[in-house]
């Protein structure tokens, strides 16, 4: 395989490497071992200094991540500005490198270093390796390999900086939402099937700020940057204001992720709320590794009489695990199961099995996403007691909720 083909393949492969230090560390180890060097390092240029970002060594070395030197005293600066060649088979034989104190300090015999240049043209730093003894066998092909790896390192840096930039933007958007009126709450009615009585309302968040995307994306972004507690508790606080205007025997369902529940923030927000009128709906689509912590956090809420619901049952294996481990009071059937339940035998059989399970365990089932009269009729036939969806009522503001409760029979 020609060096140019290898270069193309490796650079393209860099696009598929996950961003982060582990991938860069793997690149360093690979090039050091391939060239038989003692030390390989990746350095960035920062405020006139060469900072070792990471290193890989065959033994002990003073090249440590976080250590730094004045840039002008390094090989790196001289390689970038052309005073030193990128390939030094014998560093002591070159007048420029031989005169540098760092040659003796680090014990450099042979050295290869190349700039890490971003797509903008900015020199981020250098990708280098050296050994204690001169090495006349080092070739232009070895230098070409170093350039390949430096290009891959540049790709990784750009991935990383792009992710960091995106995270800063997310933080700024969420902070703007929390500081303004961009977060609002709507309420979707939950009906007792067959009686057309309103049993409760689910509170749903809406965002009027920033790019158009659903609430799940907003809360997912908040979790990504460590702000899930702040954003979710703000939504819960807004939703509970509406609870004050609901009839006493109509419950309010509020959503919370396991992380927020474990944080203790939920217990704090619900401390002055009448427990019988609140259902805490656990929203989580991934596997939960530690159920014990969630169970412990839910214990004081349950002791007060707050009911627990598991969302999206039937959407995946994880939701069934939640049901078995958390022993909820309410199971919410995902709309992927409810949709077309009147014509799909598999959906009908699974919903009927869930209805039988709930009857044995004393749990209550709410079917989500009901959109047609025939779906509602089938749910009633199966024995599902509660439902919500656009057929029954769209999400609405609190004033509409109050009017609806005045015009219709509530639980």
N, C-alpha and C positions, 0 to 999 in steps of 0.2 A: 504494500500500500504506500503510495507516495505521501511525502510530508504534507502537501497541500490538501489532499483528500482527508488525511488524518486530522488536520487542523479544522477543516469544515465540519467533520463529524463531531469532534469534541466541542466546538463552539456551539453547535446545534444542541448537543446533549446538555450543555449548561442551562439551556432554557427549561429543561425538565427537572433540574435539581431543585429541591425545596430550598427557599431562602433560609439563611441562618448560619450560625457558627459551625455547626456540625459538618455541613457540606464543605465549607472553606477549610476546615481542619483536615478533612479527608483529602482535599486537593494538595495541601501541604505535605501530608504524609506520603502521598503517591509520588510526587515529584522528587522528594528527598530520597526515597528508596530507589526510584528509577535511575537517578543520577549518582547514587552512592555517596551522597553528601552527609555531613555531620549535622547540619542545622538547616532548616528551611523556615522562613518567616514571611509574614504578610504585615506590612506597615502602612500606616496612613500618615499624611502630612497635616499637621494641625498647629496653627499659630507659631510657625517657624521651628517646629520640632518634628522629629521622626518618632512616631509612637508605635511600638510593637503591638499590633492588634492580636496576633496569635503566632505561635511558633510550634515547630515539631523538631525534636532532636533525638539523636541516637544515644546520648548520655546527658550529663549535666552541662548546662550552658548558662551564661549570664543573660542570654536573650530571653526575657520573660515578658509575657503579655502585660501591658500597662506601663512597662519601663519606657523611657524616652531619652533622646539625645538632641542637642542643638542640630538642626537640619544641616547646617553648613559644615559640620564636622563628620558627616556621614558619606558613605559611598553613594547612598540613594540620591542625594542632591546632585552629585557629580555625574551620575549616570543619566539623570533626567536632563541636565543642561549640557551634556556632551563632553565634559572634562574627563570622564572615564568611559571606557568601552563597557558594553553590557556583559561581555565575557572576558574574564581574567583567569588564564590558566595558572599564572604565578603572580599573585598580588604583590609580592616583595620586589619583583623585577620591574614593575611599573613605577616610574618616579612619583606620579601623583598619589597612587594608593600606598606605595611604600613609605611615603612621608607622613601619612595620616596616623595619629596615635591609636585610632580604633583598630588598625590592622594588628597591632601587637596585643591590644587589650582583649580582642575577641579571638585572637589566634587564627587569623584568616590566611590560608594558603592559596586556595582557588575559590573563585567567586563568580556567580552568575546572578545578575539582577536586572529586572525589566520594569518599566513603568506600568502602573495599572491606570489606564486611561478610560474614563467614562465616555458614553456616546456623545455627550455635550462637548467633548474635547478637554475637559478638566482632568488634570492629573490628580488622582485620588491618593496615590502612594506608590509603593513598589512591592513586587513579589520576588523574593530573593532566596538564594541558598549558598552555603559555603562549606568548605572542609578545611581541616587544619594543615593539610599538605598541598603543595602544588600538584596540579593534575594536567599533564600535557595531552591527555586523551580527550579532554572536553572538546566538543565540536560545534559547528554551526547548527547542526541538527539538534543538539542538546539545547542550544539557545532558542531554536525555533519551538521546541517543546515547552520551554519556559514561557515563551510569548503566548502559546496556546493556553497555558494554565493561568497566566495573568489576564487574558481575555475572559476566561471563565470566571475568575475572581471578580472582574469588573461587572460581569452580568449579575453575579450574586449580590454585589454591593448595590446595584441599581434596583434589583428586586427588593432588597432589604429597605433601602431608602424610600422606595415607592410605598411599601407597606407602612413604614413609619409615618410618611406624609399622609397617607390615607387615614391612619389612626388619629393623627393630630386633627384632621378635618372632622372626623367623627366626634372627637371630644369637644371641639368647638361647636358643632351642631347641637350636641346634647346639652352643653352648657347654655346655649342660646335658648333652647326649648325650656329648660328649667328656670331661666330668668325671665321668661315671657309668658304670654297666654297661648303659645302655640300648641300646647297639649290640651286636648278636650276629651270628654267622655260621652259616649252614646250607650244606650241601653237596649238590649234585644229581649223581648218578652219570651218567657218559657211557659207553655200552656199545658194544662192537664188534658190529655187526649180524650175526646168524647164528651167532655163537659164544657169545653171552651172557657175554662176558668184560668186566670193568670196565677201561676204558682210563684213565679219569681222573674227576675231580670238578670241577664249577664251583662256586666260592664265591659265595654270595649274601648280601647284607646284610639284616638285619631290625632294625626300630626299635620299641622298647617304650615310647617316650616321646612325649608330645604327641599331636596329632591323628592319626587313623588315615589314613595315606596310604602309597602304595607307595614302595619304595626309589628309583625313578626321580625321584619328586617331591622326596624328601629331597636327592638329589644335585643336582637341578636348582635347588632353592632355595639350596643351598650355593654353586653357581656364580654365582647371581644376586647374592649378597652378598660374593663374593670369598673364600669359605671352602672351595672345592672341594678344594684341596690338603690342608687339615687333615682334612676328613671322609673323603676317599678314602684317604689314607695310613693313617688310623686303621683303616678297614675292611680294608685290605690287611695291616696289621700283625696284626690279629685272625685273618685267614684263614691267614696263614703259620704261626701257632701250630698249626693243624690239620695243616699239611703234614708236621710232624715225626712225626705218628702214622700217616701213610699208608705203604703199601708203597713201596719204593724205585722200583719200575717203574710206579707209577701217578702220573700227572701231576696237578697242581693248576692250574686256570684261574682267574686273578684279573682283575678288571675295572678299567680305568683310562681316563679321558678324555684326549684329546689335550693339554688344558691342563696336566694333572698330569704327563703324560709329559714335556712340554717343560720343566716346572719343574725337572726333575732329581730330584724326590723319589722316583720309582720306582727309579731306579738306586741311590739310597741305601738304600731299604728292602730291596732284593734283593741287597745286596752280599755277605751271608754265606749266601745260600740256594743249594743245589745247583741249577745252571742247568737240568740235564736234566729236572728234575721240575716245571718251571714253564712255563705258557703265559700270556702277557700278552694279554688280550682287550681290544681297543680299542673302546670304546663311544662312539659319536657318530652322531647322526641328522641333523645339519645338514652343510652344505658346509664343508669345511676350506679356508681361503684359502691357507695357507702349508704345503704338504706338506714342503718342504725342512727346516723346523725339526723336524718330527716325525721325519723320516727320520734326521736327524743325532742326535737324542736316543735313537733306537732302536739306533743303530749299536753302542755299547758293550755293550748287552744282547745283541744278536745275536752279537756276537763271543764272548761267554761261552757261547753255546749256548741262550739263552732263546728259545723259539719265540713267534711273533706270530700272533694270530688277529684277524680282522675279524668283528664281530658283526652280526647282523640283515641278512645278505645277502638281497636280494630284497624288502626292505621299502620301497625307494626308490632313486632314482638315485644319491644320495650314497654308499650302501654299495658300489655298483659302482665309483665313483670311488676309494674307499678301497682296493679290491682292486687296481686298476690302478696306483695310485701307491705303495702301501705294500708290495706283493709279499708278502703274508702266507704263513705256513706252513699256516695253518688258515683255512677259510672256514666260518662258521656260518650255515646256512640259517635264515632267520626263520620263526617258527611260522605266519605268515600264508601262507607258501608251502607249508609241510609239511601244514597242516590241509586235510583232504579231498583230498589228493594222489591218493588211490586212486580218486576219482570225477571229478576235474576235469582234463580233458585239457590245459588251459593251464598249470596248476601242474605237471603231470607233465612237460610239454615243457620248461619252464624249468628244473626240477630236473635233468632229463636233460642239458640243455645245460651246466649248471653242473658236472655230473659229468664230462662230456667235457672241459670246460675244465680241471678240476682234474687230470685224467689227463695232459693235455698239459703243464701247468705244474709238476706235482709237488706241488701243494697238496692238503691233505686236507680233506674236507668232513664237518662234523658237522651233522646235522639236529636242530633244536630243536623242542620242543613236540609230540612224538609222543604221541598219546593213544589210538590204536586199533590192534589187531593188523593190520588191513588196510592202514593207513598204513605201518606198519613193514614189512610184506611188500612193498609197492610200492617203498619206498625201497631195500630189499634188491635187488629186481629191477632197478631203475635203476642200481645200483652205488654207492650211498652207503654208506661203510664204518662210520660212527659215528653214534650218535643218543642223544638224551636227551629226557626228557619224563615225564609222570605215568604213562604205561603202563609205563615201565621202572623208574622210581623217583622218588619225591617228594624235595624238599629235606629234609635231616635233620641232626641235630646230630652232632658229631664222634664221640660214643660209639657212635651207631648206625652211623656210617660204619665204624668199627673192627670192629664186630660183622659188618657186611655183608661186609667184606673177608675176614674169617676164615671166613665160611660160603660165599662164592662165589669163583670163579676170577677173579683179577685179571690184567691184561695181562702 
